[in-house]
Amino acid sequence: MLEKIGTEFERVVAGYLKANFSECKVIHNLEVYSAYLKKNTQIDIIFIHPKLVCVIELKNWTKYVSGSYDDVNWKGKSRSTNTLYHPNIYYQNLIHIRALRNAMRRRGVVPVPCANLICFPDGTDLLTECAECCTLSQLCHKLRTLIDNSQTTIDVDSTYSVIESLDTRS
């Protein structure tokens, strides 16, 4: 059941991004091989904009999240009364970024720089100083700030095609 709820949140976020950034493309649930993990890993959202590629990890933890850059595990609570423990979400997403960039290299493509964001549903209490964490209503502002500060130029269509072709399930 939790996986279904999480997948629904992923669909909501993908639609939200497409509605707020008409010039972007969004890839949802891309699976790539991670040499670090020695197995495939799934990337929740890849946001491709003319000035930015951002890998976004989504956690549908609705009550709170607690963790910092140097914590081995983060904890949180969702709809259930059980406390959830998860390996450091910030580093998990860095592993996703590394896997994506290495998959591009294996295809002979120069990898694009990728930003790292972690998004939770609105109402989640963010008990973290991790600047990459935000709620859904803060996500557009975080992305616009990254876009405004970017010096990168991305060919959205070709980057989308290359990244989409990397899915190991294809």
FIKOLZA-1660 file (N, C-alpha, C; in steps of 0.1 Angstrom, whole numbers, plus 5000, padded with zeros to 4 digits):
% residues 170
   i   px   py   pz ch aa at
   1 5008 4988 5000  A  M  N
   1 5000 5000 5000  A  M CA
   1 5009 5013 5000  A  M  C
   2 5019 5013 5008  A  L  N
   2 5028 5025 5009  A  L CA
   2 5034 5027 4995  A  L  C
   3 5038 5017 4988  A  E  N
   3 5044 5019 4975  A  E CA
   3 5034 5026 4965  A  E  C
   4 5021 5021 4966  A  K  N
   4 5011 5027 4958  A  K CA
   4 5009 5042 4961  A  K  C
   5 5009 5045 4974  A  I  N
   5 5008 5059 4978  A  I CA
   5 5020 5067 4974  A  I  C
   6 5032 5062 4975  A  G  N
   6 5044 5069 4970  A  G CA
   6 5044 5071 4955  A  G  C
   7 5039 5061 4948  A  T  N
   7 5038 5062 4933  A  T CA
   7 5028 5073 4929  A  T  C
   8 5017 5074 4937  A  E  N
   8 5007 5084 4934  A  E CA
   8 5013 5098 4936  A  E  C
   9 5021 5100 4947  A  F  N
   9 5028 5113 4950  A  F CA
   9 5037 5116 4939  A  F  C
  10 5044 5106 4934  A  E  N
  10 5054 5108 4923  A  E CA
  10 5046 5114 4910  A  E  C
  11 5034 5108 4907  A  R  N
  11 5026 5112 4896  A  R CA
  11 5022 5127 4898  A  R  C
  12 5018 5130 4910  A  V  N
  12 5013 5144 4914  A  V CA
  12 5025 5154 4912  A  V  C
  13 5037 5150 4916  A  V  N
  13 5048 5159 4915  A  V CA
  13 5052 5161 4900  A  V  C
  14 5052 5150 4893  A  A  N
  14 5055 5151 4878  A  A CA
  14 5045 5160 4871  A  A  C
  15 5032 5159 4874  A  G  N
  15 5022 5167 4868  A  G CA
  15 5024 5182 4872  A  G  C
  16 5027 5184 4885  A  Y  N
  16 5029 5197 4891  A  Y CA
  16 5041 5204 4883  A  Y  C
  17 5051 5197 4881  A  L  N
  17 5063 5203 4874  A  L CA
  17 5060 5206 4860  A  L  C
  18 5053 5197 4853  A  K  N
  18 5049 5200 4839  A  K CA
  18 5040 5212 4838  A  K  C
  19 5031 5214 4848  A  A  N
  19 5021 5225 4848  A  A CA
  19 5028 5238 4851  A  A  C
  20 5039 5238 4858  A  N  N
  20 5045 5250 4863  A  N CA
  20 5057 5254 4854  A  N  C
  21 5062 5245 4846  A  F  N
  21 5074 5247 4838  A  F CA
  21 5071 5242 4824  A  F  C
  22 5065 5250 4816  A  S  N
  22 5061 5245 4803  A  S CA
  22 5073 5241 4794  A  S  C
  23 5084 5248 4797  A  E  N
  23 5096 5245 4788  A  E CA
  23 5104 5233 4793  A  E  C
  24 5099 5226 4803  A  C  N
  24 5107 5214 4808  A  C CA
  24 5101 5201 4803  A  C  C
  25 5109 5191 4805  A  K  N
  25 5104 5177 4803  A  K CA
  25 5107 5170 4816  A  K  C
  26 5099 5160 4820  A  V  N
  26 5100 5153 4832  A  V CA
  26 5100 5138 4829  A  V  C
  27 5110 5131 4835  A  I  N
  27 5111 5117 4834  A  I CA
  27 5108 5111 4848  A  I  C
  28 5099 5102 4849  A  H  N
  28 5094 5096 4861  A  H CA
  28 5098 5082 4862  A  H  C
  29 5104 5078 4873  A  N  N
  29 5108 5064 4876  A  N CA
  29 5117 5058 4866  A  N  C
  30 5129 5064 4864  A  L  N
  30 5139 5059 4855  A  L CA
  30 5147 5049 4863  A  L  C
  31 5150 5037 4857  A  E  N
  31 5158 5028 4864  A  E CA
  31 5172 5027 4857  A  E  C
  32 5183 5029 4864  A  V  N
  32 5196 5028 4859  A  V CA
  32 5205 5019 4868  A  V  C
  33 5216 5014 4862  A  Y  N
  33 5225 5006 4869  A  Y CA
  33 5234 5015 4877  A  Y  C
  34 5236 5011 4890  A  S  N
  34 5246 5018 4899  A  S CA
  34 5257 5009 4902  A  S  C
  35 5269 5012 4897  A  A  N
  35 5281 5004 4900  A  A CA
  35 5284 5005 4915  A  A  C
  36 5281 5016 4921  A  Y  N
  36 5283 5017 4936  A  Y CA
  36 5275 5008 4944  A  Y  C
  37 5262 5006 4940  A  L  N
  37 5253 4997 4947  A  L CA
  37 5254 4983 4941  A  L  C
  38 5260 4982 4929  A  K  N
  38 5261 4969 4922  A  K CA
  38 5247 4963 4919  A  K  C
  39 5238 4972 4916  A  K  N
  39 5225 4968 4912  A  K CA
  39 5218 4980 4906  A  K  C
  40 5206 4978 4900  A  N  N
  40 5198 4989 4895  A  N CA
  40 5192 4997 4906  A  N  C
  41 5190 5010 4903  A  T  N
  41 5184 5019 4913  A  T CA
  41 5174 5027 4905  A  T  C
  42 5163 5031 4912  A  Q  N
  42 5153 5039 4905  A  Q CA
  42 5153 5053 4909  A  Q  C
  43 5153 5062 4899  A  I  N
  43 5153 5076 4902  A  I CA
  43 5138 5081 4900  A  I  C
  44 5133 5088 4911  A  D  N
  44 5119 5092 4911  A  D CA
  44 5116 5102 4900  A  D  C
  45 5123 5113 4900  A  I  N
  45 5120 5124 4890  A  I CA
  45 5133 5129 4884  A  I  C
  46 5133 5131 4871  A  I  N
  46 5144 5138 4865  A  I CA
  46 5137 5150 4858  A  I  C
  47 5141 5162 4862  A  F  N
  47 5135 5175 4857  A  F CA
  47 5145 5180 4847  A  F  C
  48 5141 5182 4835  A  I  N
  48 5150 5187 4824  A  I CA
  48 5145 5200 4819  A  I  C
  49 5153 5211 4821  A  H  N
  49 5149 5224 4818  A  H CA
  49 5160 5230 4809  A  H  C
  50 5158 5240 4801  A  P  N
  50 5169 5246 4793  A  P CA
  50 5181 5250 4801  A  P  C
  51 5180 5252 4814  A  K  N
  51 5192 5257 4822  A  K CA
  51 5195 5248 4833  A  K  C
  52 5188 5236 4834  A  L  N
  52 5190 5228 4846  A  L CA
  52 5185 5214 4844  A  L  C
  53 5193 5204 4849  A  V  N
  53 5188 5191 4851  A  V CA
  53 5188 5188 4866  A  V  C
  54 5177 5184 4871  A  C  N
  54 5176 5181 4886  A  C CA
  54 5171 5168 4888  A  C  C
  55 5177 5160 4897  A  V  N
  55 5173 5147 4901  A  V CA
  55 5165 5149 4914  A  V  C
  56 5153 5145 4915  A  I  N
  56 5144 5148 4926  A  I CA
  56 5140 5135 4933  A  I  C
  57 5144 5133 4945  A  E  N
  57 5140 5122 4953  A  E CA
  57 5127 5126 4960  A  E  C
  58 5117 5117 4960  A  L  N
  58 5104 5120 4966  A  L CA
  58 5102 5110 4977  A  L  C
  59 5097 5116 4989  A  K  N
  59 5094 5107 5000  A  K CA
  59 5080 5112 5004  A  K  C
  60 5070 5103 5005  A  N  N
  60 5057 5106 5008  A  N CA
  60 5055 5105 5024  A  N  C
  61 5064 5111 5031  A  W  N
  61 5063 5111 5046  A  W CA
  61 5055 5123 5049  A  W  C
  62 5043 5121 5055  A  T  N
  62 5034 5132 5057  A  T CA
  62 5035 5139 5070  A  T  C
  63 5041 5133 5080  A  K  N
  63 5041 5139 5093  A  K CA
  63 5054 5147 5096  A  K  C
  64 5065 5140 5095  A  Y  N
  64 5078 5147 5097  A  Y CA
  64 5090 5139 5090  A  Y  C
  65 5101 5146 5088  A  V  N
  65 5113 5139 5084  A  V CA
  65 5124 5146 5093  A  V  C
  66 5134 5137 5097  A  S  N
  66 5145 5142 5105  A  S CA
  66 5157 5136 5100  A  S  C
  67 5167 5144 5097  A  G  N
  67 5180 5139 5093  A  G CA
  67 5189 5150 5089  A  G  C
  68 5202 5147 5088  A  S  N
  68 5212 5158 5084  A  S CA
  68 5222 5151 5075  A  S  C
  69 5230 5159 5069  A  Y  N
  69 5240 5155 5059  A  Y CA
  69 5248 5143 5064  A  Y  C
  70 5252 5143 5077  A  D  N
  70 5261 5133 5082  A  D CA
  70 5255 5121 5089  A  D  C
  71 5241 5121 5089  A  D  N
  71 5234 5110 5096  A  D CA
  71 5234 5098 5087  A  D  C
  72 5237 5086 5092  A  V  N
  72 5236 5074 5085  A  V CA
  72 5222 5071 5080  A  V  C
  73 5213 5073 5089  A  N  N
  73 5199 5071 5086  A  N CA
  73 5190 5083 5089  A  N  C
  74 5180 5085 5082  A  W  N
  74 5170 5096 5084  A  W CA
  74 5158 5089 5090  A  W  C
  75 5150 5096 5097  A  K  N
  75 5137 5090 5102  A  K CA
  75 5126 5099 5099  A  K  C
  76 5114 5093 5099  A  G  N
  76 5102 5101 5096  A  G CA
  76 5090 5093 5100  A  G  C
  77 5079 5100 5097  A  K  N
  77 5066 5093 5100  A  K CA
  77 5056 5097 5089  A  K  C
  78 5048 5088 5085  A  S  N
  78 5038 5090 5075  A  S CA
  78 5025 5088 5081  A  S  C
  79 5016 5082 5074  A  R  N
  79 5002 5080 5078  A  R CA
  79 5001 5070 5090  A  R  C
  80 5010 5061 5090  A  S  N
  80 5009 5050 5101  A  S CA
  80 5016 5056 5114  A  S  C
  81 5014 5049 5124  A  T  N
  81 5020 5053 5137  A  T CA
  81 5035 5048 5138  A  T  C
  82 5040 5040 5129  A  N  N
  82 5053 5035 5129  A  N CA
  82 5063 5046 5124  A  N  C
  83 5075 5047 5131  A  T  N
  83 5085 5056 5127  A  T CA
  83 5093 5048 5115  A  T  C
  84 5095 5056 5105  A  L  N
  84 5102 5050 5093  A  L CA
  84 5117 5054 5094  A  L  C
  85 5126 5044 5091  A  Y  N
  85 5140 5047 5091  A  Y CA
  85 5145 5044 5076  A  Y  C
  86 5153 5053 5071  A  H  N
  86 5158 5052 5057  A  H CA
  86 5172 5056 5057  A  H  C
  87 5181 5049 5049  A  P  N
  87 5194 5054 5047  A  P CA
  87 5194 5068 5042  A  P  C
  88 5204 5076 5046  A  N  N
  88 5205 5090 5043  A  N CA
  88 5199 5093 5029  A  N  C
  89 5189 5101 5029  A  I  N
  89 5181 5104 5017  A  I CA
  89 5190 5113 5008  A  I  C
  90 5197 5122 5014  A  Y  N
  90 5205 5131 5006  A  Y CA
  90 5216 5123 4998  A  Y  C
  91 5223 5114 5005  A  Y  N
  91 5233 5106 4998  A  Y CA
  91 5227 5096 4989  A  Y  C
  92 5215 5091 4992  A  Q  N
  92 5208 5082 4983  A  Q CA
  92 5206 5089 4969  A  Q  C
  93 5202 5102 4970  A  N  N
  93 5200 5109 4957  A  N CA
  93 5213 5112 4950  A  N  C
  94 5224 5114 4958  A  L  N
  94 5237 5116 4951  A  L CA
  94 5241 5103 4944  A  L  C
  95 5238 5092 4950  A  I  N
  95 5241 5079 4943  A  I CA
  95 5232 5078 4930  A  I  C
  96 5220 5083 4930  A  H  N
  96 5212 5083 4918  A  H CA
  96 5218 5092 4908  A  H  C
  97 5223 5103 4912  A  I  N
  97 5229 5113 4902  A  I CA
  97 5242 5106 4896  A  I  C
  98 5250 5100 4905  A  R  N
  98 5262 5094 4900  A  R CA
  98 5259 5082 4890  A  R  C
  99 5249 5074 4893  A  A  N
  99 5244 5063 4884  A  A CA
  99 5240 5069 4871  A  A  C
 100 5232 5080 4871  A  L  N
 100 5227 5086 4859  A  L CA
 100 5239 5091 4850  A  L  C
 101 5248 5099 4857  A  R  N
 101 5259 5104 4849  A  R CA
 101 5268 5093 4844  A  R  C
 102 5270 5083 4851  A  N  N
 102 5279 5072 4847  A  N CA
 102 5272 5064 4835  A  N  C
 103 5258 5063 4836  A  A  N
 103 5251 5056 4825  A  A CA
 103 5253 5065 4812  A  A  C
 104 5253 5078 4813  A  M  N
 104 5255 5086 4802  A  M CA
 104 5269 5084 4796  A  M  C
 105 5279 5084 4805  A  R  N
 105 5293 5082 4801  A  R CA
 105 5294 5068 4793  A  R  C
 106 5287 5058 4798  A  R  N
 106 5288 5045 4792  A  R CA
 106 5282 5045 4778  A  R  C
 107 5273 5054 4775  A  R  N
 107 5267 5056 4762  A  R CA
 107 5276 5066 4753  A  R  C
 108 5287 5070 4759  A  G  N
 108 5295 5079 4751  A  G CA
 108 5290 5094 4751  A  G  C
 109 5282 5097 4760  A  V  N
 109 5276 5111 4761  A  V CA
 109 5282 5118 4773  A  V  C
 110 5286 5130 4770  A  V  N
 110 5292 5139 4781  A  V CA
 110 5280 5141 4791  A  V  C
 111 5281 5137 4804  A  P  N
 111 5270 5139 4813  A  P CA
 111 5268 5153 4817  A  P  C
 112 5255 5157 4818  A  V  N
 112 5251 5170 4822  A  V CA
 112 5253 5171 4837  A  V  C
 113 5256 5184 4842  A  P  N
 113 5256 5186 4857  A  P CA
 113 5241 5184 4862  A  P  C
 114 5240 5178 4874  A  C  N
 114 5227 5176 4879  A  C CA
 114 5226 5182 4893  A  C  C
 115 5215 5188 4896  A  A  N
 115 5211 5193 4909  A  A CA
 115 5204 5182 4917  A  A  C
 116 5205 5184 4930  A  N  N
 116 5199 5174 4939  A  N CA
 116 5188 5180 4948  A  N  C
 117 5176 5175 4947  A  L  N
 117 5165 5180 4956  A  L CA
 117 5158 5168 4961  A  L  C
 118 5152 5170 4973  A  I  N
 118 5144 5160 4980  A  I CA
 118 5131 5167 4984  A  I  C
 119 5120 5161 4979  A  C  N
 119 5107 5167 4981  A  C CA
 119 5097 5158 4989  A  C  C
 120 5090 5165 4998  A  F  N
 120 5080 5159 5007  A  F CA
 120 5067 5165 5005  A  F  C
 121 5056 5159 5008  A  P  N
 121 5043 5165 5007  A  P CA
 121 5041 5178 5016  A  P  C
 122 5033 5187 5012  A  D  N
 122 5030 5198 5020  A  D CA
 122 5025 5194 5034  A  D  C
 123 5028 5201 5044  A  G  N
 123 5024 5197 5058  A  G CA
 123 5034 5189 5065  A  G  C
 124 5044 5183 5058  A  T  N
 124 5054 5175 5064  A  T CA
 124 5064 5185 5072  A  T  C
 125 5066 5182 5084  A  D  N
 125 5075 5190 5092  A  D CA
 125 5090 5186 5089  A  D  C
 126 5097 5195 5083  A  L  N
 126 5111 5193 5079  A  L CA
 126 5120 5196 5090  A  L  C
 127 5124 5185 5098  A  L  N
 127 5133 5187 5109  A  L CA
 127 5147 5184 5105  A  L  C
 128 5152 5192 5095  A  T  N
 128 5165 5190 5089  A  T CA
 128 5170 5204 5085  A  T  C
 129 5183 5205 5085  A  E  N
 129 5190 5217 5080  A  E CA
 129 5195 5214 5065  A  E  C
 130 5191 5203 5060  A  C  N
 130 5195 5200 5046  A  C CA
 130 5188 5209 5037  A  C  C
 131 5195 5218 5030  A  A  N
 131 5190 5229 5022  A  A CA
 131 5183 5223 5009  A  A  C
 132 5186 5211 5006  A  E  N
 132 5180 5204 4994  A  E CA
 132 5166 5198 4997  A  E  C
 133 5162 5198 5009  A  C  N
 133 5149 5193 5013  A  C CA
 133 5138 5204 5012  A  C  C
 134 5127 5201 5007  A  C  N
 134 5116 5210 5006  A  C CA
 134 5102 5203 5005  A  C  C
 135 5092 5211 5007  A  T  N
 135 5078 5205 5005  A  T CA
 135 5074 5208 4991  A  T  C
 136 5063 5202 4986  A  L  N
 136 5059 5204 4973  A  L CA
 136 5056 5219 4969  A  L  C
 137 5050 5226 4978  A  S  N
 137 5047 5240 4975  A  S CA
 137 5060 5249 4975  A  S  C
 138 5071 5244 4980  A  Q  N
 138 5084 5251 4979  A  Q CA
 138 5092 5246 4967  A  Q  C
 139 5088 5236 4961  A  L  N
 139 5096 5230 4950  A  L CA
 139 5098 5239 4938  A  L  C
 140 5088 5246 4934  A  C  N
 140 5090 5255 4923  A  C CA
 140 5099 5266 4926  A  C  C
 141 5099 5272 4938  A  H  N
 141 5108 5283 4942  A  H CA
 141 5122 5277 4942  A  H  C
 142 5124 5265 4948  A  K  N
 142 5138 5259 4948  A  K CA
 142 5143 5258 4934  A  K  C
 143 5135 5252 4925  A  L  N
 143 5139 5250 4911  A  L CA
 143 5142 5263 4904  A  L  C
 144 5133 5273 4906  A  R  N
 144 5135 5287 4899  A  R CA
 144 5148 5293 4904  A  R  C
 145 5151 5292 4917  A  T  N
 145 5164 5297 4922  A  T CA
 145 5176 5290 4916  A  T  C
 146 5175 5277 4915  A  L  N
 146 5186 5269 4908  A  L CA
 146 5187 5273 4893  A  L  C
 147 5176 5275 4886  A  I  N
 147 5176 5279 4872  A  I CA
 147 5182 5293 4871  A  I  C
 148 5177 5302 4879  A  D  N
 148 5182 5316 4879  A  D CA
 148 5197 5317 4881  A  D  C
 149 5203 5308 4889  A  N  N
 149 5217 5308 4892  A  N CA
 149 5226 5299 4883  A  N  C
 150 5219 5292 4874  A  S  N
 150 5226 5283 4865  A  S CA
 150 5233 5290 4853  A  S  C
 151 5245 5286 4850  A  Q  N
 151 5252 5291 4838  A  Q CA
 151 5252 5281 4827  A  Q  C
 152 5244 5270 4829  A  T  N
 152 5244 5259 4820  A  T CA
 152 5233 5261 4809  A  T  C
 153 5236 5255 4797  A  T  N
 153 5226 5255 4787  A  T CA
 153 5223 5241 4783  A  T  C
 154 5211 5236 4784  A  I  N
 154 5207 5223 4781  A  I CA
 154 5198 5222 4769  A  I  C
 155 5201 5213 4760  A  D  N
 155 5192 5210 4749  A  D CA
 155 5182 5200 4755  A  D  C
 156 5170 5205 4758  A  V  N
 156 5160 5197 4765  A  V CA
 156 5156 5184 4758  A  V  C
 157 5153 5185 4745  A  D  N
 157 5148 5174 4737  A  D CA
 157 5159 5163 4736  A  D  C
 158 5171 5167 4733  A  S  N
 158 5182 5156 4731  A  S CA
 158 5185 5150 4745  A  S  C
 159 5186 5159 4755  A  T  N
 159 5189 5154 4769  A  T CA
 159 5178 5144 4773  A  T  C
 160 5166 5148 4771  A  Y  N
 160 5155 5139 4774  A  Y CA
 160 5156 5126 4767  A  Y  C
 161 5158 5126 4754  A  S  N
 161 5159 5114 4746  A  S CA
 161 5171 5105 4751  A  S  C
 162 5182 5111 4754  A  V  N
 162 5194 5103 4759  A  V CA
 162 5190 5097 4773  A  V  C
 163 5185 5105 4782  A  I  N
 163 5183 5100 4795  A  I CA
 163 5172 5089 4795  A  I  C
 164 5161 5092 4787  A  E  N
 164 5150 5082 4787  A  E CA
 164 5155 5068 4781  A  E  C
 165 5165 5069 4772  A  S  N
 165 5170 5056 4766  A  S CA
 165 5179 5048 4776  A  S  C
 166 5183 5054 4787  A  L  N
 166 5191 5048 4796  A  L CA
 166 5184 5038 4805  A  L  C
 167 5171 5038 4805  A  D  N
 167 5163 5030 4814  A  D CA
 167 5166 5015 4812  A  D  C
 168 5171 5008 4822  A  T  N
 168 5175 4994 4821  A  T CA
 168 5163 4985 4818  A  T  C
 169 5151 4989 4820  A  R  N
 169 5139 4981 4817  A  R CA
 169 5135 4981 4803  A  R  C
 170 5142 4990 4795  A  S  N
 170 5138 4991 4780  A  S CA
 170 5145 4980 4772  A  S  C
% end
